[in-house]
Amino acid sequence: MFAEATSASALANRLYRNRENAAPAGGDGSFSQALADAARRLEGDIAAAERQAGDAVRGEGDLQSMVEALSTAELALETAVVMRDRVVQAYQDILRMPV
C-alpha cells in the first residue's frame, strides 16, 4: 500500500513538474498524443541510462552521472507502470458497469 501511494505521489509530482510540456507546440493536445510523448520520453530516459552505464563500465563516464541517469530511468519506468495499471483498472471498471 505504501509503495503504491509513493508511486502515485511520484507520478503526481512528475506530472506537475512537466505541466508546461503537456501540450507540445503544433500538437493537438490529445490524450493519445500525450501518451506518445510520454513513451518517447521514457525511451529517451532508458537510452540515456544505458549510455551512462556503458560509459561507466568502460571507465569513461562519471559514476554520479550514471546513478542519476539510472534513477531517472527507474522513476520513468515506475511512472509508466503506474499509468498502465490505472488505465487497465479504468478499463475493467468500465467493463463492470451495468448497461
N, C-alpha and C positions, 0 to 999 in steps of 0.2 A: 504494500500500500504506500509506504514512504517513497519507494523508488518511483512509483507511478506519479505521485504528487510532485516529486522532484523533476521528473521528466516533463510533466505538464508545465511546471514553473519555468524550466529551461526553454521550452518551446515558446511560452508567452514572452519571456524576456528577449529571445532571439527575434520573434516577430515584431516586437515593439522597437527594437534597435534598427530593424531593417524596413520600417514602415515607409521610408522615403523611396525605397526601391520596389514597393508593392506593385505599382503600375508603371512599367517601363515606358520611356518615350517611344511613341509610334506604335505601342501595343494596344490591344483592345481592352486590356484590364480584366479579362475574363478569368474564371476560376481555372480553366484548363491552361491558360497562358501562365498563370501564377504557379501551377504545379510543374509545368515545363521549365520555368525559370528556376524553381527550387531544385528540380532534378539536375539541371545544368550546374548549379552552384555546388550541389552535393558531389557531383562527378569531379568538379574542379578542386574541391577541398580534398577529396581522396587522392587525386592525382598529385597534388602538391605534397601531401603527406608521404606518398610513395617516393617521390623525387628526393625529399629531405631525408628519408630513411636510407635510400640508396647512397646518397652523398655521405651520410654519417658512417655507413658500413665501409665505404671506400676510404674513409678518413679525410674526405674533402669538405665535409659540412660541419656545421656548428651543432652541438648536441642540444643546446637550448632551442634553436630554431626547429629541430626535428621534434622535440617534445611539444612545442607549441603547435606545429602543423598536425601532429597526431591527435592532440587534444581537440583541435578544431574539427578534424575529420570525424572523431568519435562523437562529438556533440552534434554534428550534422547528420550522422547516421542514426543516432538516437532520436533526433527530431523527425527524421523520415519514418522511422519505425512507429513513433507515437502517432504521427499523422496517418499512416496506413491503418493502424489499429482503430483510430477514430472514424475513418471512412468506412471500414468494414463494420464497425459497430452501428454506424448510422444506417448502412445498407440493411443490416439484419433487423434493426428497429423498423425500417420501412416495410420489410417483408412480413413482419409480425402484425402490422396494422390491419384492423378489420376493414373489409371493403363494404 
